[in-house]
C-alpha cells in the first residue's frame, strides 16, 4: 500500500530543507514555492507542514512564515509514545508462537502498569507491515510506537519506511535489519551450556534436527551446534539433518526421526531447533522402544510449557526469556532508555538428565 501523499511531501521537506546541511536558511520556502516545487495541492502542502509542526521540526510566526526548529528544541518537542503497537508474523499456520506470547506479556505488563494502550496485529509477510499499519490509520498517530517481531529480512522495507516517516519503533529479530532500533535475543550461550552439560554426563554422538530455513534464527542454532562439534573434533556434516520447507511441526519431527534411528544407531543426543520437533522425535523414538535420556537425550528450543512440561519425560529446552525481551522493548520505545542484553536460558528437565 502506498504511503499517503502528504507524508511523501513531509519526507521531501525534511530532506530538502530541515535535515539538509547545505540549506543555510532558517525559514522554509513560501507555500507558493512549495506548491511549484512538489506539484501537489495546497491542502497537501498545508497538511505536510502541520505534520512537521506536530513533530517539532517546524514552527510558524504570524505574518512572517514557517521556520525550522533547532535540533535541540525539535528533540524536546518530539511526541512521547502513548500507544504501543506490536506486529508479528503468522508462521506455518501457527497464529502466535510461544516466545511471541511471552514478548507480548512483557510489553503488556508494563503498558498496563503505566496506562499505555497496547494493540497486536499479525501479517503473513514483513512487506505487509506498512500496509497494515496504514489500513488501521496508525501511521498518522504521532503518539504510536511500534514493536516488530520478525525472524528474517522480510521486514527490511517496512523498517525503512518507518524510519523515513520518523516513527518510533523497535525491531526484535535475529537478522541485522535496524541496528539502532533493534533488540536481539542471544541463544548461543544457553545452547552451548546444554551441549556442554550433556558432554559432561558422558554423551558422545550429537545430532541436530532443524528446518532447511534461511532465516537467521534457525541458522544461528545450526551454526552454534556445528561450532560446538568442531571444538570437540567431531565431523559436523553428517550430524546436521535439515527438514525441507521450513516445517517444524511435531508431525515432521516424528517423520524425520525414523530414518535417523536406522542410519545412526549410536546417536545419543538430538538437539532439535524447536520444541515441536523434539516432541515428534521423542514420540517416534519411544514407540520404537528407545528410552530417554538413557538411550537418547533430546532437547529443543522455545520452552513451550504445554509441550515441555506436559510430555513424559519432560523435555529440556532453551527459553527465549521473551517476557524480559518485551520489557526491554517497552523501555527502549516508551522510556527511550538503552535496553540491556537478553540471553536465553537452558531449562534442564528429564529428557537430558541421567
C-alpha positions in Angstrom: 0.0 0.0 0.0 1.4 3.4 -1.0 2.5 6.0 1.6 0.0 8.9 1.8 0.9 11.9 -0.5 1.3 14.4 2.4 3.7 12.1 4.2 5.8 11.8 1.0 5.9 15.7 0.9 6.9 15.6 4.6 9.9 13.4 3.7 10.8 15.7 0.8 10.7 18.9 3.0 12.8 17.1 5.6 15.4 16.1 3.0 15.4 19.3 1.1 15.4 21.8 4.0 15.2 20.6 7.6 18.0 18.0 7.6 19.9 19.3 4.5 23.3 20.6 5.8 23.7 22.6 2.6 20.4 24.6 3.2 21.5 27.5 5.4 18.2 29.4 5.7 16.2 29.4 9.0 12.9 29.6 7.1 11.5 27.1 4.6 10.3 28.5 1.2 6.9 30.0 0.9 3.7 28.0 0.3 3.7 29.2 -3.3 7.2 28.0 -3.9 6.5 24.6 -2.3 3.4 24.1 -4.5 5.5 24.7 -7.6 8.4 22.6 -6.3 6.4 19.4 -5.4 3.4 19.7 -7.8 0.8 18.9 -5.2 -2.4 20.7 -3.9 -2.5 23.4 -1.3 -4.3 21.0 1.0 -1.4 18.5 0.8 1.3 21.1 1.5 -0.6 22.6 4.4 -1.2 19.1 5.9 2.5 18.3 5.5 3.5 21.5 7.3 1.1 20.8 10.1 2.6 17.3 10.5 6.1 18.7 10.7 4.9 21.3 13.3 3.5 18.4 15.4 6.8 16.7 15.2 8.5 19.8 16.5 10.5 20.2 13.3 8.9 23.5 12.2 7.1 26.4 13.8 5.2 29.4 12.4 5.4 33.1 13.1 2.3 35.1 12.4 2.7 37.1 9.2 6.4 36.1 8.7 6.3 32.4 7.5 7.4 29.0 8.7 10.7 28.4 10.4 13.0 25.4 11.0 13.1 24.4 14.7 16.6 24.0 16.2 17.6 20.3 16.6 17.6 20.7 20.4 14.1 22.0 20.6 12.9 19.6 18.0 14.1 16.7 20.1 12.4 18.2 23.2 9.1 18.6 21.3 9.0 15.0 20.0 5.8 13.2 20.9 6.1 10.5 23.6 4.7 7.1 22.9 1.3 6.6 24.5 0.2 3.6 22.4 2.3 0.5 21.7 1.5 -1.5 18.5 3.0 -5.0 18.3 3.2 -6.6 14.8 4.3 -10.2 14.3 4.2 -12.8 11.6 1.9 -15.9 11.2 4.4 -18.8 10.7 3.5 -22.2 9.3 -0.1 -21.9 10.3 0.7 -21.1 13.9 -1.2 -17.9 14.8 1.2 -16.9 17.7 4.3 -18.7 18.7 5.1 -19.2 22.4 8.0 -16.7 22.5 5.8 -14.1 20.9 3.2 -14.6 23.6 6.0 -14.1 26.2 7.1 -10.9 24.5 3.6 -9.7 24.4 3.2 -10.5 28.1 6.3 -8.5 28.9 5.1 -5.4 26.9 1.6 -5.7 28.2 2.7 -5.9 31.8 4.4 -2.5 31.6 1.7 -1.0 29.4 -0.9 -1.9 32.0 1.1 -0.5 34.9 1.8 2.7 33.1 -1.7 3.1 31.4 -0.3 2.8 27.9 -2.6 1.3 25.3 -1.4 -1.9 23.6 -2.5 -3.3 20.2 -1.4 -6.5 18.4 -1.6 -7.3 14.7 -0.3 -10.2 12.6 0.7 -10.4 8.9 2.0 -13.2 6.7 5.0 -11.3 5.4 7.2 -8.4 6.6 6.4 -6.5 3.4 2.8 -6.3 4.6 3.5 -4.4 7.8 3.3 -0.9 6.5 0.1 -1.5 4.6 -1.5 -3.0 7.8 -0.5 0.0 9.9 -1.8 2.4 7.3 -5.0 0.5 6.9 -5.5 0.8 10.7 -4.7 4.5 10.4 -1.9 4.1 12.9 0.8 5.8 10.9 -0.9 9.1 11.3 -1.0 8.9 15.1 2.1 10.6 16.4 1.8 9.0 19.8 2.1 5.4 18.4 5.3 3.3 18.8 5.8 0.1 17.0 7.3 -3.3 18.1 8.1 -5.5 15.2 8.7 -9.2 15.9 10.3 -10.9 12.9 12.9 -13.6 12.3 14.2 -12.6 8.9 14.9 -9.7 6.5 11.3 -9.6 5.1 10.7 -6.7 7.5 13.5 -4.6 5.9 11.4 -2.4 3.6 8.8 -1.7 6.2 11.5 -0.7 8.7 13.0 1.7 6.1 9.6 3.3 5.6 9.0 3.8 9.3 12.5 5.4 9.6 11.7 7.8 6.7 8.4 8.7 8.4 10.3 9.4 11.6 8.2 6.9 13.6 9.3 5.4 16.9 9.9 1.6 16.5 11.8 -1.4 17.9 12.7 -4.5 15.9 13.0 -7.8 17.6 14.9 -10.1 15.2 18.0 -12.2 14.7 18.9 -10.7 11.4 20.6 -7.2 11.4 17.8 -5.1 9.9 17.8 -1.9 12.0 20.9 -1.8 14.3 20.0 1.4 16.2 16.4 0.2 16.8 16.9 -3.5 17.3 16.7 -5.9 20.2 18.5 -9.2 19.7 17.9 -12.4 21.8 21.1 -14.4 22.2 20.5 -18.2 22.4 24.1 -19.2 21.6 25.3 -19.1 25.3 22.4 -21.3 26.5 22.7 -23.8 23.6 26.4 -24.2 24.4 25.6 -24.7 28.1 23.2 -27.5 27.2 25.6 -29.2 24.9 28.5 -28.9 27.4 26.3 -30.4 30.2 25.5 -33.4 28.0 29.1 -33.9 27.2 30.0 -33.8 30.9 27.3 -36.5 31.5 29.1 -38.8 29.1 27.1 -38.4 25.9 29.2 -38.5 22.8 27.2 -38.8 19.5 25.5 -35.4 19.0 23.0 -34.7 16.2 20.9 -31.7 15.1 17.4 -31.6 13.6 16.1 -28.4 12.2 14.4 -26.8 9.2 16.1 -26.0 5.9 15.2 -22.4 6.5 17.3 -19.3 5.5 16.2 -17.2 8.5 19.0 -16.2 10.9 17.0 -17.5 13.8 17.4 -21.2 12.8 20.8 -20.6 11.1 22.2 -19.4 14.4 21.0 -22.6 16.2 22.6 -24.8 13.5 25.9 -22.8 13.4 26.2 -22.9 17.2 25.8 -26.7 17.1 28.3 -27.0 14.3 30.9 -24.9 16.1 30.5 -27.0 19.2 31.1 -30.2 17.3 34.2 -28.7 15.7 35.6 -27.8 19.1 35.1 -31.4 20.1 36.9 -32.6 17.0 33.7 -34.2 15.5 32.5 -34.2 11.9 29.5 -31.9 11.8 28.4 -32.6 8.2 26.8 -36.0 8.8 25.3 -34.9 12.1 23.2 -32.0 10.8 19.8 -33.1 9.4 17.7 -30.4 7.7 13.9 -30.7 7.0 12.7 -29.1 3.7 10.1 -26.3 3.5 10.9 -25.0 7.0 8.4 -27.3 8.7 9.0 -27.5 12.5 5.8 -29.4 13.4 5.7 -32.4 15.7 4.5 -34.5 12.7 7.7 -33.6 10.9 9.8 -34.4 13.9 8.2 -37.8 14.1 8.7 -38.4 10.4 12.3 -37.3 10.4 13.3 -39.5 13.4 12.5 -42.7 11.6 15.5 -42.7 9.1 17.8 -41.2 11.8 17.3 -44.1 14.1 18.1 -46.6 11.3 21.1 -44.7 9.9 22.7 -43.6 13.2 22.2 -46.3 15.8 24.9 -44.8 18.1 23.2 -41.4 18.2 22.7 -40.5 21.9 21.9 -36.7 21.7 19.4 -35.0 19.5 19.2 -31.2 19.6 16.0 -30.0 17.9 15.7 -26.4 16.6 12.1 -26.2 18.0 10.2 -27.9 20.8 7.5 -29.4 18.5 10.2 -31.2 16.5 11.6 -32.5 19.8 8.2 -33.8 20.9 7.6 -35.6 17.5 11.1 -37.1 17.5 10.5 -38.4 21.1 7.2 -40.0 20.3 8.7 -42.0 17.4 11.7 -42.9 19.5 9.7 -44.2 22.4 7.4 -46.1 20.1 10.5 -48.0 18.8 11.4 -48.9 22.3 14.2 -46.4 22.8 14.4 -44.7 26.2 15.1 -41.1 27.0 17.6 -40.0 28.2 19.2 -43.4 28.8 19.4 -44.2 25.1 19.0 -40.7 23.5 18.8 -37.3 25.2 16.6 -34.8 23.5 16.2 -31.0 23.9 14.5 -28.3 21.9 14.1 -24.5 21.7 11.3 -22.3 22.8 10.3 -23.7 26.2 6.7 -24.1 25.2 5.4 -25.4 28.5 2.3 -27.0 27.1 4.8 -29.3 25.3 7.9 -29.4 27.5 6.2 -29.8 30.9 3.3 -32.0 29.9 5.2 -34.6 27.9 6.6 -37.7 29.6 9.5 -37.5 30.0 9.5 -33.7 30.4 11.5 -32.0 27.7 14.6 -29.8 28.3 14.5 -26.6 26.3 16.1 -23.3 25.6 13.9 -20.4 26.8 14.0 -17.2 24.9 13.2 -15.1 28.0 10.6 -13.5 25.9 8.9 -11.6 28.8 12.2 -9.8 29.5 12.6 -9.0 25.8 9.2 -7.5 25.8 10.0 -5.4 28.9 13.3 -4.2 27.3 11.3 -3.3 24.1 9.0 -1.2 26.2 11.8 0.6 27.9 13.5 1.4 24.6 10.3 2.6 22.9 8.4 4.4 25.7 11.1 5.4 28.2 13.6 5.9 25.4 16.3 4.2 27.6 19.0 1.9 26.4 18.0 -1.8 26.7 20.1 -4.4 28.4 21.2 -7.6 26.6 18.8 -10.5 26.9 20.2 -14.0 26.8 18.3 -17.3 26.6 18.2 -19.8 29.4 18.7 -23.6 29.4 15.8 -25.3 31.2 17.1 -28.8 32.2 14.4 -31.4 32.6 14.1 -35.2 32.5 14.9 -35.6 28.8 18.6 -34.6 29.4 19.1 -35.7 33.0 20.7 -39.1 33.6 
